[in-house]
């Protein structure tokens, strides 16, 4: 089942990039399920917090990879095509990421 994107643009990803992103998301999903299991098993708080920190780091790493791809691909292509509004969109996105 394909979900509609929440934005007006889409991006075709190469197979290697797609596989890398999906692999990262699968690992993060597994980490989250593990954290849930720890809560359900009444694990000690600090043990859970360490796993949450690991999941947070994995999400941050995912964001860095995706942002790099976005800047090198989408943003650079749009600028070369004269769509300068993409810079404003990038600045807005970075501001959201840095909250």
Secondary structure per residue as TSV (DSSP state, phi and psi in degrees):
chain	resnum	aa	ss	phi	psi
A	1	X	-	360.0	123.9
A	2	X	-	-96.8	130.3
A	3	X	-	-93.8	148.2
A	4	X	-	-72.5	141.5
A	5	X	-	-71.1	152.7
A	6	X	S	-89.0	5.8
A	7	X	S	-127.6	164.4
A	8	X	S	-77.5	-11.5
A	9	X	-	-109.4	158.4
A	10	X	-	-131.5	169.7
A	11	X	-	-141.8	128.6
A	12	X	-	-84.0	124.0
A	13	X	-	-104.1	145.1
A	14	X	-	-66.6	161.4
A	15	X	H	-60.2	-42.6
A	16	X	H	-63.8	-45.3
A	17	X	H	-63.5	-45.4
A	18	X	H	-58.2	-48.6
A	19	X	H	-63.1	-40.0
A	20	X	H	-62.9	-47.1
A	21	X	H	-64.2	-43.6
A	22	X	H	-64.7	-40.2
A	23	X	H	-60.5	-44.8
A	24	X	H	-62.2	-43.5
A	25	X	H	-66.0	-38.2
A	26	X	H	-62.1	-40.9
A	27	X	H	-63.7	-42.9
A	28	X	H	-64.0	-43.3
A	29	X	H	-58.9	-42.2
A	30	X	H	-63.4	-40.3
A	31	X	H	-62.7	-42.4
A	32	X	H	-64.7	-43.2
A	33	X	H	-61.3	-38.7
A	34	X	H	-62.9	-41.4
A	35	X	H	-63.4	-43.6
A	36	X	H	-59.0	-44.1
A	37	X	H	-60.1	-39.9
A	38	X	H	-62.9	-40.5
A	39	X	H	-65.1	-45.4
A	40	X	H	-62.0	-30.4
A	41	X	T	-91.7	8.5
A	42	X	T	57.8	40.3
A	43	X	-	-65.6	159.7
A	44	X	-	-64.3	141.1
A	45	X	H	-53.6	-46.5
A	46	X	H	-65.8	-32.9
A	47	X	H	-63.1	-41.4
A	48	X	H	-66.5	-43.5
A	49	X	H	-60.4	-38.2
A	50	X	H	-63.6	-41.4
A	51	X	H	-68.7	-36.2
A	52	X	H	-64.0	-41.1
A	53	X	H	-62.0	-39.0
A	54	X	H	-65.7	-41.1
A	55	X	H	-66.3	-39.8
A	56	X	H	-62.3	-43.2
A	57	X	H	-63.1	-39.3
A	58	X	H	-65.9	-40.1
A	59	X	H	-64.8	-42.0
A	60	X	H	-62.2	-40.1
A	61	X	H	-64.5	-42.4
A	62	X	H	-57.5	-46.6
A	63	X	H	-60.0	-42.0
A	64	X	H	-62.3	-43.8
A	65	X	H	-64.3	-46.3
A	66	X	H	-66.8	-41.1
A	67	X	H	-64.1	-42.3
A	68	X	H	-59.9	-45.3
A	69	X	H	-62.4	-40.7
A	70	X	H	-63.0	-46.3
A	71	X	I	-66.3	-46.5
A	72	X	I	-69.8	-27.5
A	73	X	I	-103.3	-80.5
A	74	X	I	-57.4	-52.2
A	75	X	I	-65.6	-48.6
A	76	X	H	-60.7	-43.6
A	77	X	H	-61.6	-44.7
A	78	X	H	-63.6	-41.6
A	79	X	H	-63.7	-44.1
A	80	X	H	-61.7	-28.6
A	81	X	T	-88.1	2.8
A	82	X	T	87.1	8.4
A	83	X	-	-91.0	77.7
A	84	X	T	-66.6	-20.0
A	85	X	H	-62.6	-17.3
A	86	X	H	-63.9	-31.4
A	87	X	H	-63.7	-43.0
A	88	X	H	-62.0	-41.3
A	89	X	H	-62.7	-40.9
A	90	X	H	-64.1	-45.0
A	91	X	H	-59.7	-43.9
A	92	X	H	-62.4	-41.8
A	93	X	H	-64.4	-43.5
A	94	X	H	-62.8	-38.0
A	95	X	H	-63.7	-38.2
A	96	X	H	-67.1	-38.8
A	97	X	H	-69.4	-26.1
A	98	X	T	-93.9	9.0
A	99	X	-	-68.2	360.0
